Amino acid sequence: MARPREFDKEQALDAAIAVFRERGFEGSSASMLTGAMKIGRQSLYDTFGDKWRLYCASVHRYAEAETRAHLAALRSGPRAVDGLKSMMERVVAEARQACLGIGSVCEFGRRSGELSAIHDAAAATLQTAIARRVSEAQAEGDVSPDLDPLETTGFLLSNIAAIRLAARGGADDAHLAGLGRLALRALR
């Protein structure tokens, strides 16, 4: 009996993420996924269970990576506002790459408790970090003291989603950069 070919699970998952980012859950076939992941259909099922389990694992891995990247951007720069600016600039720079988080929410909304839990956990971490940086930027005099940090966080996260959707809709780089700048200008 032939021994199954070994593969790097993390690399395979990253390949699945790339497919799901572009095509969503419904638009991704098992053959597209196994082709991108460079594994056989049986390896997909043996390792990940089924397409839905693979999708949830992909959304989870993607959410963790995006959250880490946002947190790193927020911590950059000598002042808190520099971190907020860095986060928005990162979003603008990468907006042309489909966002699996937004794609997942658009495709499933809150219908899946499992996906909602993944999104909620990432959102809670990010909301706490952004609100903290907004409060710090207020203390440093760079953000209006009249703004509620949690409302401001919601505003910034909504603008991040809007920038990514605008990019998917074909907005040019100047338009995306302008959206990012306007979001930050609203904090003054």
C-alpha positions as CSV (number, residue, x, y, z in Angstrom):
1,M,0.0,0.0,0.0
2,A,1.3,3.4,-1.0
3,R,2.2,5.8,1.9
4,P,0.3,9.1,1.7
5,R,2.5,12.0,0.6
6,E,3.5,14.3,3.5
7,F,2.8,18.0,3.2
8,D,3.2,21.1,5.3
9,K,-0.2,21.8,6.8
10,E,0.4,25.5,7.4
11,Q,1.5,26.0,3.8
12,A,-1.5,24.1,2.6
13,L,-3.8,26.2,4.8
14,D,-2.2,29.4,3.4
15,A,-2.9,28.2,-0.1
16,A,-6.5,27.5,0.8
17,I,-6.8,31.0,2.3
18,A,-5.7,32.4,-1.1
19,V,-8.4,30.5,-2.9
20,F,-11.1,31.5,-0.3
21,R,-10.0,35.1,-0.4
22,E,-10.7,35.4,-4.1
23,R,-13.6,33.1,-4.5
24,G,-15.4,32.8,-1.1
25,F,-16.7,29.5,0.3
26,E,-19.4,28.8,-2.4
27,G,-17.1,29.8,-5.3
28,S,-14.3,27.5,-4.2
29,S,-14.5,23.9,-5.4
30,A,-12.7,21.0,-3.8
31,S,-10.6,20.6,-6.9
32,M,-9.6,24.3,-6.8
33,L,-8.6,23.9,-3.2
34,T,-6.6,20.6,-3.6
35,G,-4.9,22.0,-6.7
36,A,-3.8,25.2,-4.9
37,M,-2.9,23.3,-1.7
38,K,-1.0,20.6,-3.8
39,I,-2.6,17.8,-1.9
40,G,-5.0,15.0,-2.9
41,R,-8.7,15.1,-2.0
42,Q,-8.2,12.4,0.6
43,S,-5.5,14.4,2.3
44,L,-7.8,17.3,2.5
45,Y,-10.5,15.2,4.2
46,D,-8.1,13.4,6.4
47,T,-6.4,16.6,7.6
48,F,-9.1,19.2,7.6
49,G,-12.3,17.1,7.7
50,D,-14.3,18.7,4.9
51,K,-14.5,21.9,2.9
52,W,-16.4,23.7,5.7
53,R,-13.8,22.7,8.4
54,L,-11.1,23.9,6.0
55,Y,-12.9,27.2,5.5
56,C,-13.3,27.8,9.2
57,A,-9.6,26.9,9.8
58,S,-8.7,29.3,7.0
59,V,-10.8,32.2,8.4
60,H,-9.4,31.5,11.9
61,R,-5.8,31.6,10.6
62,Y,-6.4,34.6,8.5
63,A,-8.1,36.5,11.4
64,E,-5.2,35.8,13.7
65,A,-2.7,37.0,11.1
66,E,-4.6,40.1,10.3
67,T,-5.1,40.9,14.0
68,R,-1.3,40.5,14.6
69,A,-0.5,42.8,11.6
70,H,-2.9,45.5,12.8
71,L,-1.5,45.3,16.4
72,A,2.0,45.6,15.1
73,A,1.0,48.7,13.1
74,L,-0.7,50.2,16.1
75,R,2.4,49.8,18.2
76,S,4.6,51.5,15.6
77,G,5.8,55.1,15.8
78,P,6.7,57.3,18.7
79,R,3.2,58.6,19.3
80,A,-0.2,56.8,19.4
81,V,-1.5,58.6,16.4
82,D,1.5,57.3,14.4
83,G,0.2,53.8,15.2
84,L,-3.3,54.6,14.1
85,K,-1.9,56.2,10.9
86,S,0.3,53.2,10.3
87,M,-2.6,50.8,10.6
88,M,-4.7,52.8,8.1
89,E,-1.8,53.1,5.7
90,R,-1.3,49.3,5.9
91,V,-4.9,48.8,5.0
92,V,-4.7,51.1,2.1
93,A,-1.5,49.5,0.8
94,E,-3.0,46.0,1.0
95,A,-6.6,46.8,0.0
96,R,-6.3,45.3,-3.4
97,Q,-5.9,41.8,-1.8
98,A,-9.2,40.4,-1.0
99,C,-10.0,40.3,2.7
100,L,-11.2,36.9,3.9
101,G,-12.7,38.4,7.0
102,I,-15.0,40.8,5.1
103,G,-15.7,38.2,2.4
104,S,-16.8,35.8,5.1
105,V,-19.1,38.3,6.7
106,C,-20.5,39.3,3.4
107,E,-21.1,35.6,2.4
108,F,-22.5,34.3,5.8
109,G,-23.3,37.3,7.9
110,R,-24.1,36.0,11.4
111,R,-25.7,32.7,10.2
112,S,-22.8,30.6,11.4
113,G,-22.1,30.6,15.1
114,E,-18.6,29.2,14.4
115,L,-17.6,31.9,12.0
116,S,-19.2,34.6,14.3
117,A,-17.1,33.4,17.2
118,I,-13.9,33.6,15.1
119,H,-14.8,37.2,13.9
120,D,-15.9,38.3,17.4
121,A,-12.7,37.1,19.1
122,A,-10.6,39.0,16.5
123,A,-12.8,42.1,16.7
124,A,-12.6,42.2,20.5
125,T,-8.8,42.1,20.5
126,L,-8.6,44.7,17.8
127,Q,-11.2,47.0,19.4
128,T,-9.5,47.0,22.7
129,A,-6.1,47.8,21.1
130,I,-7.5,50.6,18.9
131,A,-9.5,52.2,21.7
132,R,-6.4,52.1,23.9
133,R,-4.4,53.9,21.2
134,V,-7.2,56.4,20.6
135,S,-7.2,57.2,24.3
136,E,-3.4,57.6,24.3
137,A,-3.6,59.8,21.2
138,Q,-6.1,62.0,23.1
139,A,-3.8,62.2,26.1
140,E,-1.0,63.3,23.7
141,G,-3.2,66.0,22.2
142,D,-3.4,64.4,18.7
143,V,-7.0,63.2,18.8
144,S,-10.0,65.3,19.8
145,P,-10.8,64.8,23.5
146,D,-14.5,65.1,22.6
147,L,-14.5,61.7,20.8
148,D,-15.5,58.5,22.6
149,P,-12.7,56.0,22.1
150,L,-15.1,53.1,21.5
151,E,-17.2,55.0,19.0
152,T,-14.0,56.2,17.3
153,T,-12.8,52.6,17.1
154,G,-16.0,51.5,15.4
155,F,-15.6,54.4,13.0
156,L,-12.1,53.4,12.1
157,L,-13.0,49.7,11.7
158,S,-15.9,50.7,9.5
159,N,-13.6,52.8,7.4
160,I,-11.2,49.9,7.1
161,A,-14.0,47.7,5.7
162,A,-15.1,50.5,3.4
163,I,-11.6,50.9,2.0
164,R,-11.3,47.2,1.3
165,L,-14.7,47.1,-0.4
166,A,-13.9,50.2,-2.4
167,A,-10.7,48.5,-3.6
168,R,-12.6,45.3,-4.6
169,G,-15.0,47.6,-6.5
170,G,-12.1,49.1,-8.5
171,A,-11.3,52.3,-6.7
172,D,-7.9,53.6,-7.7
173,D,-4.9,54.1,-5.3
174,A,-5.4,57.8,-4.9
175,H,-9.1,57.3,-3.9
176,L,-8.1,54.6,-1.4
177,A,-5.4,56.8,0.1
178,G,-7.9,59.7,0.3
179,L,-10.3,57.5,2.2
180,G,-7.6,56.6,4.7
181,R,-6.5,60.2,5.2
182,L,-10.1,61.4,5.7
183,A,-10.7,58.7,8.3
184,L,-7.8,60.0,10.3
185,R,-8.6,63.6,9.7
186,A,-12.0,63.0,11.3
187,L,-10.2,62.2,14.6
188,R,-8.9,65.8,15.1
